[in-house]
Amino acid sequence: MIVAMPTCRGCKDEVDTLVSVTVGGKKVKLCEDCADRAREEGEIARESESVIQGMMGYKGRR
């Protein structure tokens, strides 16, 4: 019996296990490498948005 390997949606490679990560408000199943990259990109985006809002004097909630 042949068992299909899961495929990462980020790099399209077959991997042993997938990790669920929230990207842009949606849960996506990625391999560990792509999941780490997505987490870092999300963190950088949040920090840069905070800096921009600080420069513009934005006082609202987010």
Secondary structure as GFF3:
##gff-version 3
##sequence-region A 1 62
A	DSSP	beta_strand	19	23	.	.	.	ID=ss1
A	DSSP	beta_strand	26	30	.	.	.	ID=ss2
A	DSSP	alpha_helix	32	56	.	.	.	ID=ss3
###
